Structures are given as C-alpha cells and as structure tokens.
Amino acid sequence: MIRDIEAYLLLKDFTFENLGKGNRSSLPVGIGTQCAKNVMVENCTAHSGESFRFSFSENITIRNSTGRNIYLEGIKNGLIDCCNADCIMIKGKMSPFYSYKLFDPMYDIFNDTLVGQRDDKMAVSQHCVIKNCHRIKEIDIFDAQDCIVENSSMQSVGLWMMNANNITFCNISAVNAALSMDWCKETNFENATLINSSISLSGSGPEDYSIAFKNSTVDGRRIYYYENQSGLAVKNLSAGYVWMVNCPRSRLDGIEALGIFIINSDGVVISNSNIGRTGVNLAFSNDCQISGNVLANQESEDDIVQHAFCRNNTASGNTAAKEIKNLSMDFALFKKIA
C-alpha cells in the first residue's frame, strides 16, 4: 500500500500470491495507492487473482502487468498500458469518510456524531487512458470524464458506462459483448469493430443518447451516423446500424440494417425496410411513422418501437419475422419473407 507520498516511485517486477490466510477480502489487493502521486507499476503479476487498486491519486501508471482487476478510483492522469485483467475499471471514488469508515465492520453510522459533516461528493476520475489492452472481459467507466480507450479489445462481457462525460474510443473491438451506456455525454467511437454485440442506452435528456460513430462497423457492416441534417432522405442503404441525431423530418426507405437509432429527431418516417435484432430505437423523437417494414426477433408489429421520452409515434402495416439464427442477418431471407 502506497499512501500520502508525492516522490516518484517505481514498483517493478513484483509477483503476488494470495496464501488465503487471515484475509477477509474476496478481492485481495496486490498493489494499492491512496492519496499518492507519481507512482508507476511495471511488469507485475498476480498469480492468484489479486487486484491493483489505485484511489485518490494522481499521475498513476500501470504497464505490462497482470491481475484479476485493475481499478482507478478518483484518479487524475492515469494510464493503463499493455495490461491483462478480467475487468478494468475507471470510476469515481467515494469520499474519504466513506472509504475509511463505512467499510469498517465496527463502524456504527447511527451513533456517529460527525454524520452531519460528512462529505458525500464523488471524486470523479479525469484524464485517464486505457490502451493496448486486449481480450479484456469487461471495461467499466463510471463517474469519469475526459478519458480515452484506444487500441484495445473486449470479449464476452463488454462495456459498462454510467455518468461519464467526454469519453473517446479509438481502434477498439467488442466481441460477444454488451455496450451499456447510461447517462453518458459526448461519447465518441472511431474505428470501432462490433461483432455479435448489443447496444443499450438510458438517460434523462437527448445529450445522454447522442453516441457518435465514425468509421465503425457491426458484424462487418458499416455504421452510418448522421447528425444535424434536417429533412434527410436515405434510400436503399445496406448498413449495420443507422444513427440519426438531430435530424428532424428525415425519411428512411428501403433500409437493410441490424438496427436503427433515432435521437432527438421529430417527424422521421421509416418504411419498406428490413431491420434486424436491435430493432428501431427512438429517444426524444415525436410524431414518427414506422410502416411497411419487416423486423427480426419481434413477436408483433407493436414491438417495433423501443422508445424513451417520445409521443405520437405510430407503427402500422409491419411484419414480424421469425428468429434468424445468423446474427449477422441474412438480408436475402428478409427479402424473401417480405
């Protein structure tokens, strides 16, 4: 444990092995920091699944290391480079009051005379980078801002984000994974490759749903991203996903896609299209019409619209197709059904 230092410190070539005696924690820590600055961890290995946990610290680097989990909590200027882990997490950190007292089994919150003075604010993580980390099961980004994930890959679990701001993903891939992004603003994907992966969004305003894609694909098909184009006409397009953000009164006709996302765009018309497992997703979009389409994995035409904060949207004359086992979607079969 490295605590309350600012001198430059290098921890290199350590190995850790949990002997399993006298340790109540199910997540033993191999290396940890609290209120430290300028710490570098390099070429360290945890043979028995210990974690690396850095809290309330600044200028933290962990490179070429392996552990069960790598946590950055309340970190400013953190770097995780060429590491292996089941989970990499960048998150805010509870106040010191919580971290030192709340998890103490002897702590009695009801008899704490200082409870009214407690600082409940989260210390967000800022300017953290994950790069060159591959086949990570799960990457979590909670209560963080101005962070980058680059040249990295996720497999089997996926990406989980909440209350994150200005997060950039560049040259990343996700295989058999879920991408869940809730209350996240200014999230940008560039050169992202999604394979058999799903996307889930939640939020309270249009800005929480405006996920931007550039030069990205899903199941080998391009993700088309349109923004701030009123009255846009898109016809006879074969795509992975189609995203429209701030594109009111646009028309999509003859589209073949795994999914369509309409964000903050009123009066959009979607017709004569074949839409796959992700369906049509509307958020903060009113007076939209969805008609004459064929959808996979839907029980009825009423299942077409997954919506949030929308009104006066109509779905009519659509066809619900049977489940298609090929998740990349056989467009020829859709045409035959239609």
Residue, then its C-alpha position, 0 to 999 in steps of 0.5 A: m500500500i502506497r499512501d500520502i507520498e508525492a516522490y516518484l516511485l517505481l514498483k517493478d517486477f513484483t509477483f503476488e500470491n494470495l496464501g488465503k490466510g487471515n484475509r477477509s477480502s474476496l478481492p485481495v489487493g496486490i498493489g494499492t495507492q491512496c492519496a499518492k502521486n507519481v507512482m508507476v507499476e511495471n511488469c507485475t503479476a498476480h498469480s492468484g487473482e489479486s487486484f491493483r487498486f489505485s484511489f485518490s491519486e494522481n499521475i498513476t501508471i500501470r504497464n505490462s502487468t497482470g491481475r484479476n482487476i485493475y481499478l482507478e478510483g478518483i484518479k487524475n492522469g492515469l494510464i493503463d498500458c499493455c495490461n491483462a485483467d478480467c475487468i478494468m475499471i475507471k470510476g469515481k471514488m467515494s469520499p474519504f469518510y466513506s472509504y475509511k469508515l463505512f467499510d469498517p465492520m465496527y463502524d456504527i453510522f447511527n451513533d456517529t456524531l460527525v454524520g452531519q459533516r460528512d462529505d458525500k461528493m464523488a471524486v470523479s476520475q479525469h484524464c485517464v487512458i486505457k490502451n493496448c489492452h486486449r481480450i479484456k472481459e469487461i471495461d467499466i467507466f463510471d463517474a469519469q470524464d475526459c478519458i480515452v480507450e484506444n487500441s484495445s479489445m473486449q470479449s464476452v462481457g463488454l462495456w459498462m458506462m454510467n455518468a461519464n462525460n467526454i469519453t473517446f474510443c479509438n481502434i477498439s473491438a467488442v466481441n460477444a459483448a454488451l455496450s451499456m451506456d447510461w447517462c453518458k455525454e459526448t461519447n465518441f467511437e472511431n474505428a470501432t469493430l462490433i461483432n455479435s454485440s448489443i447496444s443499450l442506452s438510458g438517460s434523462g435528456p437527448e445529450d445522454y443518447s447522442i453516441a457518435f460513430k465514425n468509421s465503425t462497423v457491426d458484424g462487418r457492416r458499416i455504421y452510418y451516423y448522421e447528425n444535424q441534417s434536417g429533412l434527410a432522405v436515405k434510400n436503399l442503404s445496406a448498413g449495420y446500424v443507422w444513427m440519426v441525431n438531430c435530424p428532424r423530418s428525415r425519411l428512411d426507405g428501403i433500409e437493410a440494417l441490424g438496427i436503427f437509432i433515432i435521437n432527438s429527431d421529430g417527424v422521421v418516417i421509416s418504411n419498406s425496410n428490413i431491420g434486424r435484432t436491435g430493432v428501431n430505437l427512438a429517444f426524444s423523437n415525436d410524431c414518427q411513422i414506422s410502416g411497411n417494414v419487416l423486423a427480426n426477433q419481434e413477436s408483433e408489429d407493436d414491438i417495433v418501437q423501443h422508445a424513451f421520452c417520445r409521443n405520437n409515434t405510430a407503427s402500422g402495416n409491419t411484419a414480424a419475422k421469425e428468429i434468424k439464427n445468423l446474427s449477422m442477418d441474412f438480408a436475402l431471407f428478409k427479402k424473401i419473407a417480405 
